Amino acid sequence: MDRIDRQILTILLTDGRATYQDLGRRVRLSANTVADRVRRLQADGFVRGYRAEVDLAALGHGMELLSDIRLREGTDRTVFENQLHDVPQVVAAMRLTGDYDYQLRVACADAREFETVVDRLKADLGVREARSRLLLHEVPLGPDRLVGS
């Protein structure tokens, strides 16, 4: 990966919808050359996909929480992870080392909905303990900082 590939990645991280023509103009290469580079970056695994960033508050789920989860002894983590797909309010999950097994990012309309989610996690998914914190705001730090130019 050279300097131009890094520039292309940085641009795509901030604007995943940039056209090859726009990318080419910004890195001073032809659209065809940029297209070849982007395809290579995808094939080599540097670019895994493109996503839309959705405003959860606009969808009526403006209350976001981070929940540290400890599973009950004997709970199969693979089963737990698969069951998370059935809880739509859980928008992200990370398996951890340390005192807790997982950290969940949960988006709800209000405290009552969150209480329902926690009750379900405990009753149906094998959660022994949930320690949650309200997310006030997210500091915009992205992976583009690692790519460099």
C-alpha positions in Angstrom: 0.0 0.0 0.0 1.5 3.3 -1.0 0.7 6.9 -0.2 -2.0 7.2 -2.9 -3.8 4.1 -1.6 -3.8 5.6 1.8 -5.3 8.9 0.4 -8.0 6.9 -1.4 -8.8 5.0 1.9 -9.0 8.2 3.8 -11.4 9.7 1.3 -13.6 6.6 1.2 -13.7 6.6 5.1 -15.3 10.0 5.0 -17.2 9.7 1.8 -17.9 6.1 0.8 -20.1 7.3 -2.1 -17.2 9.2 -3.8 -17.1 8.3 -7.5 -14.0 7.1 -9.2 -13.9 10.3 -11.1 -14.0 12.3 -7.8 -11.4 10.1 -6.2 -9.2 10.5 -9.2 -9.5 14.3 -9.2 -8.6 14.4 -5.5 -5.5 12.1 -5.8 -4.6 13.3 -9.3 -5.1 10.0 -11.2 -7.5 8.9 -13.9 -10.8 7.4 -12.9 -9.8 4.1 -14.4 -6.6 3.9 -12.4 -8.4 4.8 -9.2 -11.0 2.1 -10.0 -8.2 -0.5 -10.3 -6.7 0.6 -7.1 -10.1 0.5 -5.2 -10.7 -3.0 -6.6 -7.3 -4.1 -5.4 -7.9 -2.6 -2.0 -11.1 -4.5 -1.8 -9.6 -7.8 -3.0 -6.7 -7.4 -0.5 -9.2 -6.9 2.4 -8.5 -3.3 3.2 -12.0 -2.3 2.2 -14.6 -4.7 3.6 -17.8 -2.8 2.5 -19.7 0.4 2.4 -22.4 1.5 4.8 -24.9 4.3 5.4 -24.6 6.1 8.7 -28.1 6.2 10.2 -29.4 8.7 12.8 -30.9 6.5 15.5 -32.7 9.4 17.1 -34.5 10.1 13.8 -35.7 6.5 13.9 -37.1 7.0 17.4 -34.2 5.3 19.3 -32.3 8.3 20.6 -31.4 6.9 24.0 -28.2 4.9 23.6 -26.5 2.9 26.3 -23.4 0.9 26.7 -24.0 -2.3 28.7 -21.2 -4.5 30.1 -22.6 -8.0 30.2 -21.6 -11.0 32.3 -23.0 -14.3 31.2 -24.3 -17.0 33.6 -22.0 -19.9 34.2 -22.5 -22.5 31.5 -24.1 -20.1 28.9 -22.8 -21.0 25.5 -21.4 -17.8 24.0 -22.1 -18.8 20.4 -25.8 -19.3 21.3 -25.8 -16.0 23.1 -24.3 -14.2 20.1 -26.8 -15.8 17.7 -29.7 -14.8 20.0 -28.6 -11.2 20.0 -29.8 -11.0 16.4 -33.3 -11.3 17.8 -33.0 -8.2 20.0 -33.2 -5.3 17.5 -32.3 -2.7 20.1 -28.8 -4.2 20.4 -27.0 -2.4 17.6 -23.4 -3.6 18.4 -21.8 -6.2 20.4 -18.1 -6.8 21.3 -16.7 -9.8 23.1 -14.2 -8.7 25.8 -11.4 -9.8 28.1 -11.5 -8.8 31.8 -14.4 -8.8 34.3 -17.2 -8.8 31.7 -17.8 -11.0 28.7 -19.4 -8.5 26.3 -20.2 -4.9 25.8 -23.4 -4.1 24.0 -24.5 -0.9 22.4 -28.2 -0.6 22.9 -30.5 2.0 21.3 -34.0 2.5 22.8 -36.8 5.1 22.7 -36.8 5.5 26.5 -35.9 3.9 29.8 -39.0 1.7 29.8 -37.9 0.1 26.5 -34.3 -0.4 27.9 -35.7 -2.1 31.0 -37.6 -4.5 28.7 -34.3 -5.2 26.8 -32.4 -5.9 30.1 -35.2 -8.2 31.4 -35.2 -10.1 28.1 -31.4 -10.5 28.1 -31.5 -11.9 31.7 -34.6 -14.1 31.2 -33.9 -15.5 27.7 -30.2 -15.0 26.7 -28.3 -16.2 29.8 -27.2 -12.8 31.1 -26.3 -12.8 34.8 -25.3 -9.2 35.2 -25.7 -6.0 33.1 -23.9 -2.8 34.1 -25.1 0.0 31.9 -24.2 3.6 31.2 -26.1 6.3 29.2 -24.2 7.5 26.2 -24.2 11.3 26.3 -22.4 11.9 23.0 -19.9 10.2 20.8 -16.5 11.9 20.1 -16.0 11.6 16.3 -12.7 9.7 16.1 -12.5 7.4 13.1 -10.2 4.8 11.6 -9.0 7.4 9.0 -6.6 8.5 11.7 -4.8 5.2 11.4 -4.6 5.3 7.6 -2.5 8.4 7.3 -1.8 10.2 4.1 
